[in-house]
Amino acid sequence: MDRRDYLGQSMMQAAVLPARAAYLIRVGSDTGFRRAVQEASTRWGGMTEPILAIPENGEIPDELRQTVATAKVEAVVNVDVDDALAQRAAAALSLTCIPIAQIDHAGAAMFTCHPLHVNPPVQPSTLPVVAVEGAPLWQVAAAGLLSEDQADELRHTALAVRSGLPDEYGRTQLYGATHLQSTIAQFGEHRSNAFGSLPAAVWVTAPDDVEDCLAFWNARALRPASRAGMPMLLLPTGQVQHWLGLAQQLTGMLSRPAEFAPDVMLLSRNVPQEQLHEIAKVLELQHTEEEVRAGTEFPTPALRQAPFTYRTDLDPRQWLLREREYGLSTSFDAHVFAGDASTLRFTSPVHFHTQGSWALIRAWGSPFDGLPRRNCVATLVEKAAEWRGDSIQLRSHAQNEYIFSITVPTLAQAAEAVLAEASTRHTLSDKGKLGVALQAQAEIAALLEPGVYEAVIALTTPRSKELLKELRKIKAEGSDDFAQLVELASMWGGRAERRYRPTTKLELPPKRASEAAERLCALGWAERGVETNCVQCGVRTFHPFEQTQRRPVCPGCSAPSRYETTADGLSVFYRLDSFVDRASDQGLLPHLLVIAALTEREPNSYFLPGVNLWFSDQTRGEADVFGLYGGRVLSGEVKTSASQFTTEQLTHDIALSARLGVDIHLLAAVDTVLRATREQAAELCSDAGLELLVLDKSKLRRS
């Protein structure tokens, strides 16, 4: 840029969070589960990192796909799965795969830190419990796992831990006194559509049941970290009846405002129903068939009281698979320049107590509005940046004060990046060149005004018969040289005298015709004038008002002439500017009309009115309209008549949009697009994974 284009001061937001991973283990792998939990126990956010049991056939069940999508992890980590199978699983989840030995040194998952960095530097009065090597699997899932060396390293820190008695691994879950709880310090969601209060989830498992421990782990990983809407507890079979006072301690967890029902979901994959009911008796719970309720009430109702109720036929995933955005957030002001360096400064919402660690930063705000969420655009912001939802994600050292230099690309730069990624080469088409020039000179939104488009079409100069003759000659010779056609059009474009007409010949109601003609003059697209009709040589001539004379003469034979009049006075004629006339003659006006309509719908948009495209397989294509539509990529075809959208044409156009990787395919016509055409296009777009946008007379022309 020749100068810095200052967009102004913008309110922006940023979130600080750890890079989190999902761990891949073999189905039924006890050692794989333990190793995954051990790793998660040493990572900020570790309690929210899911563990995925990958079947031998490599098929990823929908449940695991949903878990990964909801958890929003950055990578998968292979614990004990065959390498080829792990790579296939990662590809199916659209994530990179990292061997667990490399988790701290390579790939996206390394951008986190040890929980020591984010926990207060003060030991609690009672040390939290952690499972030790050889402990029952349920204790590992409930409290986390550290090796003896790892526990010794924490002995004199704020995260000192201890092993506990069997019942302590159950009781300490009630008040968050496990080591795993320390992994979610200063971690949570800054946006979530999670339900308010929900029944507590009490999971029951055989002491070393991998499937149940895994199901509990993943359910807890998806529980909102910022609010205790669904308390969770893992209990073993064959032991809880010996834990004195557990029912009374459970009362403290269950005494919550009566905004939900029942009190408890008693859950297990493999424990028989009879055993669940026996454990419910030990916990002094009462079975119910009460309808499920969940949410938040105002004013807050009274606390639920014993006897607390339970059901065994509920699935908590319906409440856990809710959209959320992770990270603690803060707001700050930034001075933003378009297409040039801008500086972001803010105090971290996460306080890091020690240095030397990593974190992820996500920034969002109005400067990024309109940009497509493509990584080729993110790299224009910062070389290593990526999109995460509507946020730009940056990798950084963990700091308490952040300063970043970023570039907010213009929409034109973003569109160029998308085109460069989708094709090997691209240029503006001839219509595109004219259209870009006209867009820069005039307010094309005027084409949407009643009568303006019609007035331009009525005033457009028809090409000469000789031009048509030459075009037919080229066709007869079998030439397909487009450059030759363009050269011919350029040669003959100015040969015919520009058409001029009175408002009575614009095929519009009188008042609208006058308003439209005057609007064209105001835009600089047309000029007013008068006409002479030479009686000597018979030449009719248009004279712009500023060139009129007191005594007109014929410009052809110089004979005295006179200006045409009617019974009402001097006849006023209108003539298009030569550039607008040429653009209209080449069929550009429908493109600009459609772009005006799109921009009116989504002001934060940018479009090119014609692009030639080349692809790596030597094929070519041309898009009538390509651009950014409210942050999404759009491409498509514009016709004067919808009858031109044949099956062959639709198939070709939609295939081109799919190849460009756009989000929306545009089908536009100045007249009416029939229902059958819409339905056929919709089916083709659905098969191609594209959204269809149809614009026709009903959307483009105002009555």
C-alpha positions in Angstrom: 0.0 0.0 0.0 1.1 3.5 -0.7 -0.3 4.7 2.6 -1.6 3.3 5.8 -5.4 2.9 5.6 -6.5 3.6 9.2 -9.7 1.8 10.1 -9.9 3.4 13.5 -9.9 2.2 17.1 -11.6 -1.1 17.5 -12.7 -3.0 20.6 -11.2 -6.5 20.4 -11.1 -9.6 22.6 -8.6 -12.2 23.2 -8.6 -15.5 25.0 -5.6 -17.4 26.5 -5.8 -21.2 26.6 -3.7 -24.4 26.4 -3.3 -26.5 23.3 -5.2 -29.7 24.1 -5.0 -33.1 22.5 -7.0 -36.3 22.2 -5.2 -39.5 23.0 -5.5 -42.6 20.8 -5.4 -46.0 22.5 -6.3 -49.5 21.5 -9.8 -50.8 22.4 -9.6 -52.3 25.9 -6.0 -51.1 26.5 -5.5 -50.8 30.2 -1.8 -49.6 29.8 -2.8 -47.2 27.0 -5.5 -45.6 29.2 -3.1 -45.3 32.1 -0.4 -43.7 29.9 -2.8 -41.2 28.5 -4.1 -40.2 31.9 -0.5 -39.9 33.2 0.3 -37.5 30.3 -2.9 -35.5 30.8 -2.1 -35.2 34.5 1.0 -33.1 33.6 -0.7 -30.7 31.2 -2.7 -27.6 31.7 -6.3 -28.5 30.7 -5.5 -32.2 30.9 -8.7 -33.2 32.6 -10.6 -32.0 29.5 -8.5 -34.0 27.0 -10.5 -36.9 25.7 -9.2 -40.4 25.2 -10.3 -42.3 22.1 -10.3 -46.1 21.8 -9.7 -46.8 18.1 -11.2 -50.0 16.7 -8.9 -52.3 14.7 -10.8 -51.6 11.5 -9.9 -47.9 11.8 -13.6 -46.8 11.6 -14.2 -43.8 13.9 -17.6 -44.2 15.6 -19.9 -41.1 15.6 -19.6 -40.9 19.4 -15.8 -40.3 19.1 -16.3 -37.8 16.2 -18.8 -35.9 18.3 -16.5 -36.0 21.3 -13.5 -34.6 19.4 -15.6 -31.9 17.7 -17.0 -30.7 21.0 -13.7 -30.8 22.8 -12.1 -28.7 20.1 -8.6 -30.3 20.5 -5.6 -29.2 18.4 -4.2 -32.7 17.6 -4.3 -36.4 18.4 -1.6 -38.1 20.3 -0.8 -41.8 19.5 -0.3 -43.7 22.8 -0.3 -47.4 21.7 -2.2 -47.7 18.4 -0.5 -49.0 15.2 1.1 -46.0 13.5 -0.7 -46.5 10.2 -4.0 -46.9 12.0 -3.4 -43.8 14.1 -2.6 -41.7 11.0 -5.8 -42.9 9.4 -7.8 -42.0 12.5 -6.2 -38.6 12.6 -7.0 -38.0 9.0 -10.6 -39.0 9.5 -10.8 -36.4 12.4 -9.0 -33.8 10.3 -6.2 -33.5 12.9 -2.5 -34.1 12.9 -1.1 -37.1 14.7 1.8 -36.9 17.1 3.6 -39.8 18.9 3.2 -39.5 22.6 7.0 -39.3 23.0 7.0 -36.1 20.9 4.0 -34.4 22.6 6.1 -31.8 24.4 8.4 -31.1 21.5 6.6 -31.1 18.2 3.2 -30.2 16.7 0.3 -28.2 17.8 -0.2 -30.1 21.1 3.1 -28.7 22.6 1.7 -25.2 23.1 0.6 -25.7 26.7 2.3 -25.9 30.1 2.5 -27.9 33.3 -0.3 -27.1 35.8 2.4 -25.6 38.1 2.5 -22.5 35.9 -1.2 -21.6 36.4 -1.9 -22.7 39.9 -1.4 -20.3 42.9 2.0 -20.8 44.5 0.6 -21.8 47.8 0.0 -25.4 49.0 -3.5 -26.2 50.1 -4.1 -27.2 53.7 -4.9 -30.8 52.6 -2.9 -32.2 49.7 -4.9 -33.5 46.8 -4.8 -37.2 46.0 -3.4 -38.8 42.9 -3.3 -42.4 41.8 0.1 -44.2 41.9 1.5 -46.9 39.6 -0.5 -50.1 40.0 -3.6 -48.4 41.4 -7.0 -49.6 40.3 -8.1 -48.1 37.1 -11.0 -46.2 38.6 -8.7 -44.3 40.9 -6.6 -43.4 37.9 -9.6 -42.0 36.0 -10.9 -40.2 39.1 -7.8 -38.5 40.4 -5.1 -38.7 37.7 -1.9 -40.6 37.6 1.7 -39.6 38.3 4.8 -41.8 38.4 6.8 -41.9 41.7 9.4 -39.6 40.1 6.8 -37.1 38.9 5.2 -37.0 42.4 8.6 -36.5 44.0 9.3 -33.5 41.7 6.1 -31.8 43.0 6.8 -32.6 46.7 8.0 -29.1 47.5 5.8 -27.2 45.2 2.2 -25.8 45.4 1.1 -29.0 43.6 2.4 -31.5 46.1 0.2 -34.6 46.0 -0.3 -37.7 48.0 -1.7 -41.2 47.5 -4.9 -41.9 49.4 -7.0 -44.6 50.9 -9.5 -46.2 48.5 -12.5 -44.2 49.8 -10.6 -40.9 49.6 -10.5 -41.3 45.8 -14.3 -41.2 45.9 -14.8 -38.6 48.6 -12.3 -36.1 47.3 -14.1 -35.9 43.9 -17.0 -34.3 45.8 -15.0 -31.2 46.6 -12.4 -31.1 43.9 -9.4 -32.3 45.9 -7.8 -34.5 43.3 -4.7 -33.7 41.3 -6.7 -33.7 38.1 -8.6 -30.7 39.3 -5.4 -28.7 39.3 -5.1 -29.2 35.5 -8.1 -26.9 34.9 -6.9 -23.9 37.0 -7.5 -20.7 35.1 -9.2 -22.7 32.3 -12.8 -22.6 31.1 -15.1 -21.4 28.4 -15.6 -17.8 27.5 -18.7 -18.7 25.5 -21.0 -21.7 25.8 -24.6 -22.6 25.2 -24.5 -25.3 27.9 -27.6 -25.9 30.0 -27.8 -24.4 33.4 -28.3 -26.9 36.2 -28.4 -30.6 35.4 -28.8 -33.8 37.3 -25.5 -35.1 38.8 -23.8 -37.9 37.0 -22.7 -40.7 39.2 -20.8 -43.3 37.2 -20.3 -46.8 38.5 -17.6 -49.1 37.3 -15.9 -52.4 38.1 -12.5 -51.3 39.6 -10.5 -52.1 36.5 -13.1 -51.8 33.7 -11.5 -49.9 30.8 -14.7 -49.2 29.0 -16.6 -47.6 31.9 -13.5 -45.6 33.1 -13.0 -44.4 29.6 -16.7 -43.4 29.3 -16.5 -41.5 32.6 -13.3 -39.7 31.6 -14.7 -38.5 28.3 -18.0 -37.4 29.8 -16.1 -35.4 32.4 -13.8 -34.0 29.7 -16.9 -32.5 28.0 -18.4 -31.1 31.1 -18.3 -27.3 31.1 -15.2 -26.3 33.1 -16.4 -22.8 34.0 -19.5 -23.9 35.9 -20.6 -26.9 38.0 -23.9 -27.5 36.2 -23.4 -31.2 36.2 -21.5 -32.6 39.2 -19.7 -35.9 38.4 -18.5 -38.8 40.5 -16.9 -42.1 39.7 -17.5 -45.0 42.1 -16.3 -48.6 42.1 -18.4 -51.6 42.7 -17.9 -53.8 45.8 -16.5 -51.0 47.9 -18.8 -48.1 48.5 -20.9 -50.0 51.0 -17.9 -49.9 53.3 -17.3 -46.2 53.1 -18.9 -44.7 56.2 -20.7 -41.4 55.8 -20.6 -41.3 52.0 -24.3 -40.8 51.7 -24.2 -37.8 54.0 -21.2 -36.3 52.1 -23.1 -36.8 48.8 -25.9 -34.8 50.3 -23.7 -31.7 50.2 -23.2 -32.2 46.4 -26.8 -32.8 45.7 -28.3 -30.0 47.8 -28.7 -27.6 44.9 -31.5 -25.2 43.7 -34.4 -27.2 42.4 -34.0 -26.2 38.8 -33.7 -29.8 37.5 -34.8 -33.4 37.9 -34.0 -36.0 38.9 -31.1 -35.4 41.3 -28.8 -38.2 39.9 -28.2 -40.0 36.7 -26.8 -43.4 37.8 -24.7 -44.6 34.9 -22.6 -47.5 33.7 -21.8 -49.3 30.5 -21.2 -52.8 32.1 -22.5 -52.9 35.6 -25.9 -54.7 35.8 -29.0 -52.8 36.7 -29.4 -54.7 39.9 -26.0 -53.6 41.2 -26.8 -50.0 40.3 -30.0 -50.1 42.4 -28.0 -51.7 45.3 -25.5 -48.8 45.2 -28.3 -46.4 45.0 -29.6 -47.8 48.3 -26.2 -47.4 49.9 -26.2 -43.7 48.7 -29.8 -43.4 50.1 -31.2 -42.5 46.7 -34.8 -43.1 45.7 -35.7 -44.4 42.2 -38.0 -42.2 40.2 -39.6 -42.0 36.7 -39.9 -38.2 36.9 -39.6 -36.4 33.7 -36.1 -34.9 33.1 -35.9 -31.1 33.7 -32.8 -28.9 33.2 -32.1 -25.2 33.1 -32.0 -22.0 35.1 -34.9 -20.4 36.9 -35.4 -16.9 38.3 -35.8 -16.3 41.1 -33.6 -19.1 42.2 -35.8 -21.9 43.8 -35.2 -23.5 47.2 -32.6 -26.3 47.5 -33.6 -29.8 46.7 -34.0 -32.0 49.7 -33.6 -35.7 50.6 -34.7 -38.2 49.6 -32.7 -37.5 46.5 -33.9 -39.2 43.3 -32.2 -41.1 40.6 -32.7 -42.7 37.2 -30.6 -45.3 35.4 -31.9 -44.8 31.8 -30.4 -41.4 31.0 -27.5 -40.4 28.7 -25.6 -37.3 29.7 -24.2 -36.8 26.2 -27.3 -34.9 25.1 -26.3 -32.1 27.5 -22.5 -32.4 27.1 -22.4 -32.1 23.3 -22.9 -28.4 23.4 -21.1 -25.7 21.5 -18.5 -23.8 23.4 -15.3 -21.7 23.0 -12.5 -22.3 25.4 -10.1 -19.9 27.1 -10.3 -17.1 29.6 -10.9 -13.9 27.8 -10.2 -10.1 28.0 -11.2 -7.0 26.1 -8.9 -4.3 24.8 -8.7 -1.5 22.3 -6.6 -1.6 19.2 -5.7 0.9 16.5 -6.2 -1.1 13.3 -4.8 -0.4 9.8 -6.2 -2.3 6.8 -3.5 -4.3 4.9 -0.7 -3.0 7.1 0.8 -3.7 10.5 -1.4 -3.2 13.6 -0.3 -3.8 17.2 -2.4 -5.7 19.7 -1.5 -5.0 23.4 -3.4 -6.6 26.3 -2.9 -8.0 29.8 -3.3 -11.8 29.9 -6.5 -12.9 31.6 -4.4 -16.0 32.8 -1.8 -15.2 35.3 1.3 -17.4 34.8 3.2 -17.8 38.0 6.4 -19.1 36.3 8.0 -18.5 32.9 9.2 -20.8 30.2 5.9 -22.3 29.0 3.6 -22.0 26.0 0.0 -21.0 25.4 -2.4 -20.3 22.6 -3.9 -16.9 22.0 -7.2 -16.4 20.2 -8.1 -12.9 19.1 -11.4 -11.7 17.6 -13.3 -8.6 16.8 -14.8 -6.4 14.1 -11.5 -6.0 12.2 -11.8 -9.6 11.1 -15.4 -9.3 10.0 -15.9 -10.2 6.4 -12.7 -12.3 6.1 -13.3 -15.9 5.1 -12.3 -18.4 7.7 -9.6 -20.0 5.6 -6.1 -20.6 6.8 -4.7 -19.0 3.6 -6.3 -15.8 4.9 -5.1 -16.4 8.5 -1.5 -16.5 7.3 -2.0 -13.0 5.9 -2.7 -11.9 9.5 0.4 -13.6 10.9 2.6 -16.2 9.3 1.7 -19.1 11.7 -1.8 -18.0 12.4 -4.9 -20.3 12.0 -8.6 -19.8 12.3 -10.5 -21.3 15.2 -14.1 -20.4 14.6 -14.3 -16.6 14.3 -10.9 -16.2 16.1 -7.4 -15.9 14.8 -5.2 -18.4 16.8 -1.6 -17.5 17.5 1.0 -19.6 19.2 3.1 -17.8 21.9 5.2 -18.1 25.0 3.0 -17.8 28.1 3.3 -14.2 29.3 1.4 -11.9 31.5 1.6 -9.0 29.0 1.1 -9.6 25.3 2.2 -7.5 22.4 1.5 -8.8 18.9 2.1 -7.3 15.5 -0.6 -8.5 13.0 -1.9 -7.5 9.6 -5.6 -7.1 9.0 -5.9 -7.9 5.3 -8.3 -6.1 3.1 -11.1 -8.1 1.6 -9.4 -7.7 -1.8 -6.2 -9.3 -0.4 -8.3 -12.0 1.2 -10.1 -12.8 -2.0 -6.8 -12.9 -3.9 -5.4 -15.4 -1.3 -8.4 -17.7 -1.7 -8.1 -17.6 -5.5 -4.4 -18.3 -5.4 -5.0 -21.3 -3.2 -7.8 -22.7 -5.4 -6.2 -22.2 -8.9 -2.8 -22.2 -10.5 -3.4 -18.9 -12.2 -6.2 -16.4 -12.4 -6.9 -13.1 -14.1 -9.8 -10.7 -14.5 -11.9 -11.6 -17.5 -12.6 -8.8 -20.0 -15.9 -8.2 -18.3 -14.1 -8.3 -15.0 -11.7 -5.6 -16.1 -14.5 -3.3 -17.2 -16.5 -4.1 -14.1 -13.7 -3.4 -11.7 -13.1 0.0 -13.4 -16.8 0.9 -13.3 -17.0 -0.2 -9.6 -14.2 2.2 -8.8 -15.8 5.1 -10.6 -19.5 4.8 -9.7 -22.0 3.8 -7.1 -23.3 0.5 -8.6 -25.9 0.2 -5.9 -27.9 2.7 -8.0 -28.7 -0.2 -10.4 -31.1 -1.5 -7.8 -33.1 1.6 -7.8 -36.4 1.5 -9.7 -35.9 2.0 -13.5 -32.2 2.7 -13.4 -31.1 -0.7 -14.8 -33.8 -0.6 -17.4 -32.9 2.9 -18.5 -29.3 1.8 -19.0 -30.3 -1.1 -21.1 -32.7 1.0 -23.2 -29.9 3.6 -23.8 -27.2 1.0 -24.7 -26.0 1.3 -28.3 -26.7 -1.7 -30.4 -23.7 -3.1 -32.3 -23.6 -2.7 -36.0 -24.6 -5.3 -38.6 -21.1 -5.4 -39.8 -19.8 -6.5 -36.4 -22.4 -9.3 -36.4 -21.2 -10.3 -39.9 -17.6 -10.5 -38.8 -18.5 -12.6 -35.8 -20.4 -15.0 -38.0 -17.5 -15.2 -40.3 -15.1 -16.1 -37.5 -17.6 -18.8 -36.3 -17.9 -20.2 -39.9 -14.1 -20.5 -40.0 -14.2 -22.6 -36.9 -11.9 -20.3 -34.9 -12.1 -20.5 -31.1 -9.5 -17.8 -30.5 -11.1 -15.7 -27.8 -8.4 -13.0 -28.1 -9.4 -12.5 -31.7 -13.0 -12.0 -30.7 -12.0 -9.5 -28.0 -9.9 -7.6 -30.5 -12.8 -7.5 -33.0 -15.2 -6.2 -30.3 -12.6 -3.6 -29.3 -12.3 -2.5 -32.9 -16.0 -2.2 -33.5 -17.0 -1.0 -30.0 -16.7 2.7 -31.0 -17.7 2.5 -34.6 -21.5 3.0 -34.1 -22.7 6.3 -32.9 -23.9 6.0 -29.3 -27.6 5.7 -29.0 -29.6 8.6 -27.4 -33.2 8.6 -26.6 -35.9 10.8 -25.0 -37.5 9.5 -21.8 -40.6 8.5 -23.8 -38.5 5.7 -25.4 -37.1 4.2 -22.2 -40.1 1.8 -21.9 -40.8 3.0 -18.4 -43.7 4.9 -16.9 -43.2 8.7 -17.6 -42.3 9.7 -14.1 -40.0 6.8 -13.4 -38.3 7.2 -16.8 -37.5 10.9 -16.0 -36.3 10.0 -12.5 -34.1 7.1 -13.8 -32.6 9.2 -16.6 -31.8 12.1 -14.2 -30.3 9.5 -11.8 -28.0 8.3 -14.5 -26.8 11.9 -15.1 -26.2 12.4 -11.4 -24.1 9.3 -11.4 -22.1 10.5 -14.4 -23.3 7.6 -16.4 -25.3 9.6 -18.9 -25.6 13.1 -20.2 -28.5 15.3 -21.3 -28.7 16.9 -24.7 -30.8 17.9 -27.7 -31.0 16.7 -31.2 -30.6 18.3 -34.6 -32.1 16.7 -37.8 -30.4 18.2 -40.8 -32.9 18.8 -43.7 -30.0 19.0 -46.1 -28.0 15.8 -45.4 -30.5 13.9 -43.2 -28.1 13.3 -40.4 -29.5 13.3 -36.8 -27.0 14.4 -34.2 -27.0 14.5 -30.4 -25.6 17.7 -28.8 -24.8 17.7 -25.1 -26.3 20.7 -23.4 -22.9 22.2 -22.7 -22.2 22.2 -26.4 -25.4 23.8 -27.7 -25.3 27.0 -29.7 -27.6 29.8 -30.3 -27.7 29.0 -34.0 -27.1 25.2 -34.4 -25.4 23.9 -37.5 -25.2 20.3 -38.8 -21.8 18.8 -37.7 -21.8 16.8 -40.9 -22.5 19.3 -43.7 -22.3 22.5 -41.7 -25.8 23.6 -42.9 -27.9 25.6 -40.5 -30.1 23.4 -38.5 -32.5 23.5 -35.5 -33.1 21.6 -32.3 -36.0 19.2 -32.2 -39.0 20.3 -30.2 -42.4 19.0 -29.3 -45.6 20.8 -28.4 -44.3 21.1 -24.9 -41.0 22.7 -25.9 -37.4 21.6 -26.5 -37.0 17.8 -26.7 -34.5 16.5 -24.2 -32.5 13.4 -25.0 -30.2 11.2 -22.9 -27.0 9.4 -23.9 -24.8 7.0 -21.9 -21.2 7.7 -21.1 -19.1 5.9 -23.7 -17.5 3.7 -21.0 -20.9 2.7 -19.4 -22.3 2.1 -22.9 -19.4 -0.2 -23.7 -19.8 -2.1 -20.4 -23.5 -2.5 -21.0 -23.0 -3.7 -24.5 -20.6 -6.4 -23.3 -23.2 -7.8 -20.9 -21.6 -6.5 -17.7 -24.6 -4.7 -16.2 -26.3 -7.9 -15.0 -23.0 -8.8 -13.1 -22.9 -5.4 -11.4 -26.6 -5.6 -10.7 -26.1 -8.9 -8.9 -23.0 -7.6 -7.0 -25.0 -4.6 -5.9 -27.8 -6.8 -4.5 -25.3 -9.1 -2.8 -23.5 -6.1 -1.2 -26.8 -4.6 0.0 -27.6 -7.9 1.7 -24.1 -8.3 3.2 -22.3 -4.9 3.3 -19.0 -6.4 4.5 -18.4 -8.1 1.2 -16.1 -7.9 -1.9 -16.7 -9.2 -5.4 -14.9 -9.5 -8.7 -17.3 -9.2 -11.7 -15.6 -11.9 -13.9 -12.5 -14.1 -13.3 -10.6 -16.4 -15.7 -9.2 -19.5 -14.0 -6.6 -22.1 -14.7 -6.1 -25.3 -12.8 -3.3 -27.8 -12.3 -4.8 -30.4 -14.7 -4.6 -27.8 -17.6 -8.4 -27.1 -17.5 -9.8 -23.6 -17.5 -12.9 -22.0 -16.2 -14.6 -18.6 -15.9 -16.7 -17.3 -13.0 -19.1 -14.5 -13.7 -19.0 -13.4 -10.0 -16.4 -14.4 -7.4 -15.9 -12.9 -4.0 -16.4 -12.8 -0.3 -20.0 -12.7 0.9 -20.2 -11.8 4.6 -17.1 -13.9 5.4 -18.0 -16.8 3.1 -16.6 -17.5 -0.3 -19.1 -17.2 -3.2 -18.9 -18.0 -6.9 -21.4 -18.4 -9.6 -23.0 -17.5 -12.9 -25.2 -14.6 -14.0 -27.5 -14.7 -17.0 -29.8 -12.1 -18.6 -32.3 -14.9 -19.2 -32.8 -17.8 -16.8 -33.7 -20.0 -19.8 -29.9 -20.2 -20.4 -29.5 -22.3 -17.2 -29.7 -25.7 -19.0 -28.8 -28.9 -17.2 -25.4 -28.9 -18.9 -24.9 -25.2 -17.8 -25.9 -25.9 -14.2 -23.7 -29.0 -14.0 -20.7 -27.0 -15.4 -21.2 -24.0 -13.2 -21.6 -26.0 -9.9 -18.7 -28.2 -10.7 -16.5 -25.0 -11.1 -17.8 -23.7 -7.8 -17.0 -27.0 -6.1 -13.5 -27.0 -7.6 -12.9 -23.5 -6.3 -13.9 -24.8 -2.8 -16.4 -22.0 -2.3 -19.1 -22.0 0.4 -21.9 -20.7 -1.7 -22.9 -21.2 -5.4 -24.7 -18.3 -6.9 -27.3 -18.7 -9.6 -28.6 -15.3 -10.8 -30.8 -14.1 -13.6 -32.4 -10.7 -14.4 -35.7 -12.4 -15.2 -37.5 -15.1 -13.2 -35.8 -18.4 -12.3 -38.3 -21.2 -12.6 -39.0 -23.6 -9.7 -37.7 -26.5 -11.7 -34.4 -24.8 -12.3 -34.1 -23.9 -8.6 -34.8 -27.5 -7.6 -32.3 -29.0 -10.0 -29.6 -26.5 -8.9 -30.4 -27.2 -5.2 -29.9 -31.0 -5.8 -26.6 -30.5 -7.6 -25.4 -28.1 -4.9 -26.4 -30.5 -2.2 -24.4 -33.3 -3.8 -21.4 -31.0 -4.1 -21.7 -29.8 -0.5 -22.5 -26.3 -1.5 -25.1 -23.8 -0.3 -27.2 -22.4 -3.1 -28.1 -18.7 -3.4 -30.6 -17.8 -6.1 -31.2 -14.2 -7.2 -33.7 -13.3 -9.8 -36.1 -10.6 -10.8 -38.0 -10.8 -7.5 -34.7 -9.9 -5.6 -33.0 -7.7 -8.2 -35.7 -5.4 -9.5 -37.7 -3.1 -7.3 -41.2 -2.3 -8.4 
